[in-house]
Amino acid sequence: MTEYKQNELHKNAAVGISSVSKAFAARPVLQRIDLDVQRSQSVCLCGVNGAGKTTLLRIIAGLLHPDAGSVSLNGYSLRKDPGKAKPQLGVISHKSMVYPDLTVSENLSFFATLYAVKDSAVRVKELIHDVGLHAYRYDKARILSRGLLQRLAIARALVHRPKILLADEPFTGLDSEASKYLISVFADFTSAGGTIIMTTHDINAGLQCCRRVVVLDNCRIIFDAMASDIKTDAFAQDYLAYARSGM
């Protein structure tokens, strides 16, 4: 494939990752990673600890610069046009990334202001209702349960209406009810045209959320398939062995 055609493919993807490499202290973590994720697609990024999953997500989020290669978000280059690329993203992780001494409403108002959200007061009220936090809107974040705190984190990530969600181990510490809620949020997001890339050690939850599975190992992608084309139960049980076998 010519370089021109490759660039066009990346340009048309929601997330276009081209020849991305990264090393820490001369230890390679990612080597020439190529990955396109289309709009409305959800991807579960798997791999053993140290495979480079979080590093790749941090590069996509613009929190870490690759040593080589490029990332585009809905056609905007993260390196050349970060002002247009970064607002495409919302980020959810096992950490809430909210201010513990601010209330639910205050947290969302702060992030709405940070992103210059129009009609921010209306948007905050809408989100509080959508994530089921109306009864807790005046509670400080630090007193919320893990499940409620994750709902606040979801609202924070969605406050500016991003088109892409990055989720790094979002199920960590959640009970079954909170996990089901998060899965429903992801389903609604992709149904509305959004794109998700997530990492999780809870492979069963990941496969419930995602239509595509990508496995990282030894600095590279060793497996990339639609979830409908794999045997879900066997993969959930054996994917670590698959990774270390080199497929």
C-alpha positions, -999 to +999 in steps of 0.1 A: +000+000+000+013+034-009+021+060+018-006+082+003-033+055+007-021+047+043-024+084+052-059+086+037-070+055+058-056+071+090-073+104+081-107+088+077-104+067+110-117+080+143-082+070+157-053+065+133-021+052+147+008+050+123+042+034+130+042+045+167+072+035+187+082+042+223+111+032+246+119+040+282+156+041+291+165+023+259+139-005+267+114-007+238+078-008+248+061-002+215+075-008+181+059+004+149+023+001+160-002+005+132-039+006+142-070+022+128-102+024+148-133+034+129-161+056+141-187+037+162-162+009+169-152-003+203-118-020+208-107-040+238-069-037+241-055-068+259-020-079+270+000-090+300+013-064+325+040-044+308+028-051+273+024-014+265-014-010+268-014+021+291+016+036+272-003+034+240-034+050+256-013+078+270+002+084+236-033+086+221-044+110+248-014+132+241+000+127+276+031+110+262+050+117+230+060+088+208+096+084+198+084+079+163+052+077+144+020+097+145-016+097+159-047+113+144-081+118+160-110+122+136-085+135+110-067+159+133-030+153+139-022+151+176+012+165+170+004+192+144-030+202+155-035+193+192-060+221+198-085+203+176-074+168+183-075+167+221-111+179+225-121+148+205-112+127+236-128+118+269-108+097+294-121+072+319-098+052+342-098+034+375-089+068+390-117+093+390-096+123+381-120+146+400-114+170+429-123+153+462-132+185+480-156+197+453-192+186+451-205+166+422-220+198+407-189+218+413-166+192+397-187+191+366-191+229+364-153+232+367-146+208+338-174+223+317-157+257+321-123+242+314-136+229+280-156+261+273-188+241+271-217+262+259-247+264+282-226+247+308-252+249+336-277+231+314-251+205+304-241+198+340-277+193+351-283+170+321-253+149+329-261+146+366-295+133+357-281+110+330-256+093+353-281+091+383-263+115+406-291+140+412-296+129+448-258+134+454-252+166+435-243+186+466-221+158+481-183+162+480-166+137+457-145+122+486-176+108+504-190+090+473-189+052+471-166+037+444-196+031+421-209+066+425-175+081+420-171+062+388-204+077+376-190+111+383-159+102+364-181+092+335-199+125+336-166+143+337-153+125+306-185+132+287-190+168+297-176+183+265-194+157+243-163+139+230-164+116+200-137+092+214-135+076+248-103+061+262-109+038+291-079+025+311-089-003+334-123+013+340-138-018+359-112-018+386-129-019+420-164-018+407-191-042+419-214-061+395-241-034+395-216-006+387-199-027+360-233-033+343-239+004+344-206+012+328-212-014+301-245+003+293-228+037+291-203+023+266-231+007+245-250+040+244-218+059+234-210+037+204-247+035+194-246+073+192-215+072+168-188+073+194-155+053+194-140+035+224-106+021+231-103+003+264-078-017+284-090-041+310-080-072+329-117-081+332-118-098+298-154-109+301-165-073+307-143-061+279-158-085+255-193-075+265-184-039+257-163-043+226-167-056+191-130-059+184-101-074+203-065-064+199-036-081+218-003-064+225+028-084+233+065-080+229+061-044+217+037-052+189+002-062+179+000-100+177-037-104+174-065-083+159-100-097+153-137-090+156-152-103+189-178-121+168-150-142+151-135-156+183-146-181+209-154-157+237-152-182+266-119-197+255-103-164+247-113-149+281-097-179+298-066-183+277-057-149+262-026-145+284-013-179+271-022-167+236-001-136+241+030-154+253+028-180+226+032-153+199+000-166+183 
